[in-house]
């Protein structure tokens, strides 16, 4: 795969509680995600360096965006009142990563300058490790 920038994301979609997969990439101004693995230390007393085993896979995402009642707000407005697993899809440079997530907050902030923004953190929900395709 060739080197690329973080510009031009082709997919950034999240299910609403309906569920309706909604493209929110135009509202998202910044985000980060991680696909960490647990690690078990299995180093024996006979070793001079660590031995480790990989354990469970995980996924987390933090989305930040501009308040938009026609798009992203429709997706996240009921995070506090519904227990919904939401498909989250990311795509860039012909690579796609999808995960089933629960979003744990939908925080809206009004800055002194008048900006109205939001943030929404999500974590893996269904026990299936996300994989790039």
N, C-alpha and C positions, 0 to 999 in steps of 0.2 A: 504494500500500500504506500502511496506517495505521501509526503508531508503535506499538511493542510493547516489552515487557520481555523479559528472558532467562528468564522463568519459563514453565513449562508446555511443555517440549519434547515433541513428540508422537513423535519418532523419534530414537533414538540406538542404532543397531544395528551390529554388526561380525560378519563371518563367523568361525567357528572354522575349524580346519584340515580339518574334515570334508568339505566346507564346509556349515555350518549357520548361517544368519543369526540372530544372537541379540540380543535386546533387552537392552541393559545400562544403559539410562538410569537405572534405580533405583540402580545401584551407582556411577555416575559422579557425583562431587561438584563437579568443575570441569573445564573443557576450553577449549581455544582452537584455532582453525584459521586457515589463511591460504591465499589463492589468488593468489600473486604472479606477475608476468610478468618475464621477462628484458627488458633494454633495451639497444639498441645506439646509441651516440652516432654520428651521421652529420653532425655540424655542419661545414659548409664554412668556409673561411677568410673568406668574404664575409659571414658572419652575425655578428650582435651578441648572439644568444641561441641556446641549444641547439636542435638538431633531433634527434629520437630516433625509432627504430622499435621497436615492440613485438616481442618474440621469443617463445620458448617459454613456455607456461603451466605452472604447477606447483601442488602442493597439499601442505600439511603439517598434521598434527593432533597435539595433545598431550592425552591423556586422563589424568585422575586420579580414583581412586575408592577405594571401601571393599572390602576383600577379601571375596569371596563365592564359596565353592566350588561353588555351584549355578549360577552365572551367569558373571560376568566372568572368574573364574579358569579356567573351562572354555574360554573363548575364547582367552586369552593364554598359558596354561601351557606351550605348546610353541613359543613364539616363538623360543627359542634353538636349537631342534633341527629346525625345519621351514622350508622355503623356500616359503611360501604367500602368494599374493596374496589379500587379504581385502577384500571389499566393505564399505565404510563408508558408512552412510546417516545423515544428520542432517535433522531436520524440526522446523520451528517456524512458527507463524502461516500454515499452509497452503503453506509454501515448503519444498522438499526439495532437498538437495544430496547427491549420491552420488559416491564416488570409489573406484577400485581402488587399494588401498594395500598396502605391505609395512610391517610393524611391526618396528622395529629393536631394541626392548628391552621387557622386562617386569620392571620393578623393584619389588620388594615391600619395604616399610619398616615396622618396628615402632618406634613412638615410645616414649619413656620413660614416657609416661602410659598405654601399653598399646594405643594405636590401631594397627591393622594396615591399611595402605593400599598402593596400587600406582600406578604411572604407566606409560604406554605411548605412546611417540612413533611416529607413522606418516608415511610419505611416499608420494607418487604412484608407481605401479608400472607402468602400462600405456601411457603415452603419450597417453591421452585426457584432455583438459582437463575437469575437473568443471564443471558448469553448474547453476545453480538452475533448478528447474522448479516 
